[in-house]
């Protein structure tokens, strides 16, 4: 069995999620990311304990849109959470025991021919990327695989962006907005394909998956059991009746407590497997 999980806003949460917490609740939080002389991401002690158990009993694979450098800031090692594989860059990079899988890298590079060139895609996006809603100089090419920038969500010109999203889709690129970040990702760089590659390599029969964003959606659809927190893009579209993902379970709680529900579900599946 393999448990593939997104990280940000699925398993780990930024310090902004702690603002409204009571002192006793904050005492149960544990830091998992350090940047610029401060802790910036957290999990609850309960979630960490469950993830430790899970990681020692099945294939736990972190699957993140973070770049390699951003992913390397995550500290699971101090909590004795182990994993053979890690997927970064939205599926563009796979690490096996800390070493990049070069076969996968060659596969991803070969898939570029299916997609519009990054430079042409970004040039088209810049036609609508007005400073009123796109933060100046925030655009970045991540690991030479996809593009992202910071935005003011309340000022996004929704009609223009929807039209651009359709145009990008016609050229085999996917657009996704997560928090303050807008992502433009080629279709050959995706989490689903990376997990299927690992599944085949390890002869895994069952996949459990968790994620909150539309960039996780195809990975969740392909899983035997899929769980999403009661926040994020997937839940928002479900709540607005824009999609009906019958195959996805949603947590009852949102925010950092949703991670506990996700991991409790995985632990229950482990116990079922042990009984069988």
Secondary structure as UniProt FT lines:
FT   STRAND          2..5
FT   TURN            9..11
FT   STRAND          12..14
FT   HELIX           15..18
FT   TURN            19..20
FT   HELIX           23..26
FT   TURN            27..28
FT   STRAND          29..35
FT   TURN            36..37
FT   STRAND          38..44
FT   HELIX           45..57
FT   STRAND          59..63
FT   HELIX           68..71
FT   TURN            72..73
FT   HELIX           77..79
FT   STRAND          85..88
FT   HELIX           89..91
FT   STRAND          93..96
FT   TURN            97..98
FT   STRAND          99..100
FT   HELIX           102..110
FT   HELIX           111..114
FT   HELIX           118..126
FT   TURN            127..128
FT   TURN            131..133
FT   TURN            136..137
FT   STRAND          140..142
FT   TURN            143..145
FT   STRAND          146..151
FT   HELIX           153..155
FT   HELIX           158..170
FT   TURN            171..172
FT   STRAND          173..178
FT   TURN            179..180
FT   STRAND          181..186
FT   TURN            187..188
FT   HELIX           191..202
FT   STRAND          207..210
FT   HELIX           214..216
FT   HELIX           217..222
FT   STRAND          225..228
FT   HELIX           232..239
FT   TURN            240..241
FT   TURN            246..247
FT   STRAND          248..250
FT   HELIX           256..275
//
